[in-house]
Amino acid sequence: MTGFDGRLKAVGLFITALLTLIGGRLWMLQLTQWVDYTGQALANRTSVVGTPAPRGLIHDREGRLLAENRPQWSITITPADLPEEPEQREKIITRLASILRERDVSTSDVREAINRICEQVSLSPTVLGDFAANVPLEIVAQIEEQGLELPGVGISEQFRRYYPRGDLASHVLGYARAISKEQYEEWKDLEYPGEPETKGLGIEPWDEDPIYCPESIVGHSGVEAACELDESTDPPTPVLQGRRGMRVYEVDVFNKPLRLIREERVPEQGASVYLTLDVELQQIAEAALEEAVGSKRTGALVLLDVETGEILAMASKPSIDPNRWVKGFASDEYQRLLQDERHPFYNKAISGTYPPGSIFKMVSAIAALETTGVSPEQRFECRGSISVGNPPHIFKCWKNHGGYLNMWEGIAQSCDVYFYELVRSEQAGLSSDAIAKYARLFGMGQSTNCGLPGEESGLVPDREWKADVKDEDWWGGDTIMYAIGQSYLKVTPIQMAVMTAAIANGGTVLSPHIVRKIVWPKYLNRGPTLFEARKVRDLPVDPSHMRVVQQGMRRAWTDEQGTAHHLAEATGLPLAAKTGSAEVYEGQETHAWFVCYGPYESPRFACAALVTEGGHGGEVAGPVAVRVMEAALAKYVKGDRGAVRAMLSGSVPQPAADTPAEEVETD
């Protein structure tokens, strides 16, 4: 082989290797890495813009609307569509200021807002500012008419939450408004279940498909917050939060839109949530409670189904129309409400803790029957007070009953001395440990897990608690006051409703719930979620002992000396009840309590009502609870819806003027 032939062969081998290398590279680019590079190319020439989705609706148990969405128009700026020439932009600024002049918007306001938005070139239409949000139809029409002269200016139809019934059930519903920075940081990585069709093609945000964006509307309290996410799934599933739509645009090298390629996904509304509340009973409860609290006091009421734990009414007064949260408070108004001593933002039914007073006596009675040798027939004499200790300390009864009372009479007449004797008597000797044990078994000192955020546990004190917190010993006087629902004991109105329901149903403690059903949007491929009764425990109580307490509450309603008898005479309802007046501070009016259930022979509902600093439970809180029970029994036991409608415009029944009232228990 000549030198020339060798060189020719070397060149041939080099060319062959080069062609092989190029072919291999082309094979890799066009076949093995096609998806990656196609995605990058697509991302370079496309941009995806999210479109807002409406939140799911909230209904009562019969489908009546409690929370919905209403469209609102806002003026938006799309920086990529604005002209680059300063003179042209200034014309747009001047024209917008002219359109918004009735809102006291100046040219400088518009200029500053546009400059702020344009700091980042983007396809996303951005609301011009607070002054350009929720504009009336007249302004929308002007923007649309002058569209050719206002490039980069548009109208965005968004959704804002609306509560058509004003402040009805406002503490239960809560409110929804713009996501906070803290919420967004916590949830920004959450994605919709499943993978978007374009996942892997490099189109943002489709590679991740986040549930939340900085402009999302989310729940901040009540059901709106409780049903924001279903955290029982992994990852959490959006409930009321809808699925945002997505539009894919073709853009040039400056990210300016050339054309709308397609609307990849239309917005979808979130799940529909059906509550256990009955709007009619809720209206009656709030009207009665509003009348009882007036302008100075506060109050709460809870109505439960004793078999399912469903909450048919939950009221707290005073209250705030949640639409005011959506619209926004003036700074001075918000501060005034925040400093209001009646705390209108506060759901007192689940977050307020109070001494229960005499409505706790049923727990003490069961604790005595279960842990001591006392029998319900055993009688103790009431002379209006007892003397304990040396030097003696006087514990008074609310009145001198002037005779001997058994347990049925002690409950019915709410005799404090009878319950003092359960502690002091050698035959009984009821201990603080026993009282605390049964209070906890009934659900006190712990959350009921009703499904609403902000629920308090209250306090069931004992010797260890007092030693740790007060650095004091537990005294006999503490137990005496404990037995009548005083001492350091603190409960919530919903706990008292749970206690009453457990007495009514024979000893089953239920976890109450506020959500009855969730109907999921189609894209989640889930059937409706139904919420059923949740049993916490069956009380370890002898059924005969439970019947004693039931009969005592019945006699409080039916006996002439019963503390609730005047309400029985006024209404004729088949109830069992207990009144209570809980002392708070010396010289301050007592909290008025009332618990009841009915019908007595076949219990269906239990109710607890509280009016703070209301005085006597039978006079103030009793008529509120009885009014609601009357409506519930008429509708669900008698099937008389007409009677309920008539009650919606009626007034709260008042006790007779000569009715004896239960007085405060004092040291």
Secondary structure, 3 states (H helix, E strand, C coil): CCHHHHHHHHHHHHHHHHHHHHHHHHHHHHHHCHHHHHHHHHHHHEEEEEECCCCCCEECCCCCEEEEEEEEEEEEECHHHCCCCHHHHHHHHHHHHHHCHHHCCCHHHHHHHHHHHCCCCCCCCEECCHHHCCECHHHHHHHHHCHHHCCCEEEEEEEEEECCCCCCCHHHHCCEEECCHHHHHHHCCCECCCCCCCCCCCCCCCCCCECCCCCCEEECCHHHHHCCEECCCCCCEECCCCECEEEEEEECCCCCEEEEEEEEECCECCCEEEECCCHHHHHHHHHHHHHHHCCCCCEEEEEEECCCCEEEEEEEECCCCCHHHHHCCCHHHHHHHHCCCCCCCCCHHHHCCECCHHHHHHHHHHHHHHHCCCCCCCCEEECCEEEECCCCEEEECCCCCCEEECHHHHHHCCCHHHHHHHHHCCCCCCCHHHHHHHHHHCCCCCCCCCCCCCCCCCECCCHHHHHHHHCCCCCHHHHHHHCCCCCCCEECHHHHHHHHHHHHCCCEEEECECEEEEECCHHHCCCCEECCCEEEEECCCCHHHHHHHHHHHHHHHHCCCCCCHHHHHHHCCCCEEEEEEECCCCCCCCEEEEEEEECCCCCCEEEEEEECCCCCHHHHHHHHHHHHHHHHHHHHCCCCHHHHHHHCCCCCCCCCCCCCCCCCCCC
